[in-house]
């Protein structure tokens, strides 16, 4: 999977701007398994660090996506045949 992060001058006025209007600040190519694993691990780390309540207090508008993380973990472990341990 190709991943690219672009920087734009203003998130309000640049919300729907094409990538070409931003500055490429990072890019990488990873397998679906590697990317899935990294995303699951990062989300679990955020949940461990802040908990659901702490996340809600920091993010305010949205609760931690517990159901989405659970589904992503299931898809990653089963679909990518990841043998590494993931928290439940």
Wavefront OBJ file of the C-alpha trace (Angstrom):
o trace
v 0.000 0.000 0.000
v 1.253 3.465 -0.871
v 0.893 5.997 1.935
v 1.462 9.725 1.540
v 1.073 12.600 3.983
v 0.684 16.097 2.593
v 0.844 19.374 4.476
v -1.578 22.141 3.589
v -1.472 25.766 4.727
v -4.928 25.785 6.329
v -7.087 22.779 7.160
v -10.278 24.824 6.851
v -9.695 26.212 3.372
v -7.682 23.213 2.124
v -10.075 20.485 3.290
v -10.999 19.217 -0.193
v -7.897 20.455 -2.021
v -6.126 17.997 -4.332
v -2.869 16.473 -3.083
v -0.904 18.501 -5.635
v -1.774 21.700 -3.747
v -0.074 20.412 -0.610
v 3.562 19.675 0.192
v 4.506 15.999 0.416
v 6.107 15.570 3.849
v 6.284 11.756 4.095
v 5.605 8.697 1.980
v 6.071 4.961 2.294
v 5.056 1.695 0.685
v 4.037 -1.151 3.002
v 2.226 -4.451 2.733
v -1.354 -4.590 3.959
v -0.193 -6.803 6.835
v 2.480 -4.313 7.942
v 0.143 -1.341 7.716
v -2.723 -3.157 9.437
v -0.430 -4.265 12.231
v 0.956 -0.755 12.748
v -2.516 0.818 12.838
v -3.892 -1.778 15.291
v -0.849 -1.412 17.551
v -1.023 2.400 17.495
v -4.754 2.488 18.263
v -4.313 0.016 21.121
v -1.467 2.141 22.523
v -3.685 5.249 22.489
v -6.458 3.337 24.258
v -4.003 1.986 26.878
v -2.523 5.430 27.481
v -5.741 7.437 27.755
v -8.571 4.958 28.277
v -11.977 5.612 26.750
v -12.772 8.434 29.158
v -9.417 10.150 28.740
v -9.666 9.905 24.969
v -13.160 11.453 25.043
v -11.917 14.269 27.284
v -9.077 15.065 24.861
v -10.934 14.568 21.583
v -14.257 15.978 22.919
v -16.387 15.515 19.785
v -15.944 11.756 19.355
v -15.535 8.759 21.646
v -12.728 6.259 21.095
v -13.769 3.951 18.203
v -13.769 0.731 20.255
v -16.006 -1.218 17.852
v -13.950 -0.130 14.833
v -10.715 -1.173 16.556
v -12.215 -4.542 17.442
v -13.294 -5.093 13.821
v -9.949 -3.912 12.439
v -8.120 -6.270 14.813
v -10.351 -9.171 13.711
v -9.817 -8.415 10.017
v -6.077 -8.025 10.483
v -5.580 -11.212 12.510
v -7.813 -13.324 10.262
v -7.366 -11.709 6.843
v -3.659 -10.986 7.119
v -2.987 -14.176 9.083
v -1.025 -12.150 11.632
v 0.597 -14.462 14.144
v 1.645 -11.661 16.495
v -0.302 -11.189 19.706
v -2.860 -8.391 19.774
v -4.796 -7.218 22.802
v -8.468 -8.044 22.956
l 1 2 3 4 5 6 7 8 9 10 11 12 13 14 15 16 17 18 19 20 21 22 23 24 25 26 27 28 29 30 31 32 33 34 35 36 37 38 39 40 41 42 43 44 45 46 47 48 49 50 51 52 53 54 55 56 57 58 59 60 61 62 63 64 65 66 67 68 69 70 71 72 73 74 75 76 77 78 79 80 81 82 83 84 85 86 87 88
